[in-house]
């Protein structure tokens, strides 16, 4: 099962002039693979994810997905008047599928998402890290195949961030989903991913694809980070 | 408790100044002291209650009609941009017409019954609710709507699941203002010609130079408005806990 993206481009109208944000991007992502997209701010990383999530269609090119996709936006966009379970089950409600089953699934997954005992809590009662995990639970209930994560840890403090990175890796291994993780943090990308897509500044192109070996050692990791840095 | 103490102090100071002023002037028929207003309030209680009943009925029916109308129009305006562009100026214009001028017209068109008073209430209460609802319905940011649309939400679902709940606190702040105005609206309507109601009682008492009764009626109007305001506040606490 995979997502394949072929030659997609996207141009936006900004202040009366057209700006090409995504230029001929192609990539494939298999289910079970953790891949990152690294690039400088404003290079079109978020737009790429939004195109994959179906926010808007690409001007040209094709996106074919064999599974469900859900985006985790930069802001968690949890609905403040709904508790964690109700927020998680919202996709089922929208699609008219079995809401009770979705709520039950969300409830059963609370421990894995570090939210045990917080099913009835409102987002305002949760810490930043917990909100992000609740939003990821909503993502998983909405789509069990592919996650598109848009700088999910960008707003967290360094300590929480590190804990969340380890937690995410563990959850990914447990659930076996395909992850496309957007970040401007090379360190984070190399730490988490099996594959790194390096994106050029605007208009965004994929300028290199690097594989991260599972048994990578510290020296190799340092070399890889240097290599990515030189590309950006 | 503390938020009751300070307003009470303010009211007591006002009453004290009033009492002293009335005593200094010494002409009770011109400026009756608070004590004689209280006496009038007690003496005329059945009369005031009888007329209040009509005024409250008009205010409540008008407020309810205004609420339904304002919400409907706000929803339609926020769903269809063309309707919004056409209706927005009309909405503003409706607020620029002095009600006091319009009310006699209603009297000519609809007679001396309750209908013209209800219409005045609707006209006064409609605007704050509609404007707040329109602002509230556009409170959802673009990213939020795009995200939930990507989950498959239709326009109707976006409205029901996201935009309406987000608009709820705005709705209630509009409704609170409207409720506070509604009694006044009914009184204005009655003032210009009625068979019953506090407005009619006020005009009669004024012509009879019964100033204690005039002031007693005004106090009843204030109390009824406060009561309505408080009831809305309770509703708000119950249905809009997020605000």
Boltz contact constraints between the chains, C-beta under 6 A:
constraints:
  - contact:
      token1: [A, 53]
      token2: [B, 150]
      max_distance: 6.0
  - contact:
      token1: [A, 54]
      token2: [B, 150]
      max_distance: 6.0
  - contact:
      token1: [A, 55]
      token2: [B, 146]
      max_distance: 6.0
  - contact:
      token1: [A, 55]
      token2: [B, 150]
      max_distance: 6.0
  - contact:
      token1: [A, 73]
      token2: [B, 147]
      max_distance: 6.0
  - contact:
      token1: [A, 77]
      token2: [B, 144]
      max_distance: 6.0
  - contact:
      token1: [A, 77]
      token2: [B, 147]
      max_distance: 6.0
  - contact:
      token1: [A, 80]
      token2: [B, 242]
      max_distance: 6.0
  - contact:
      token1: [A, 81]
      token2: [B, 165]
      max_distance: 6.0
  - contact:
      token1: [A, 81]
      token2: [B, 242]
      max_distance: 6.0
  - contact:
      token1: [A, 91]
      token2: [B, 151]
      max_distance: 6.0
  - contact:
      token1: [A, 94]
      token2: [B, 151]
      max_distance: 6.0
  - contact:
      token1: [A, 94]
      token2: [B, 152]
      max_distance: 6.0
  - contact:
      token1: [A, 94]
      token2: [B, 153]
      max_distance: 6.0
  - contact:
      token1: [A, 94]
      token2: [B, 157]
      max_distance: 6.0
  - contact:
      token1: [A, 95]
      token2: [B, 152]
      max_distance: 6.0
  - contact:
      token1: [A, 142]
      token2: [B, 151]
      max_distance: 6.0
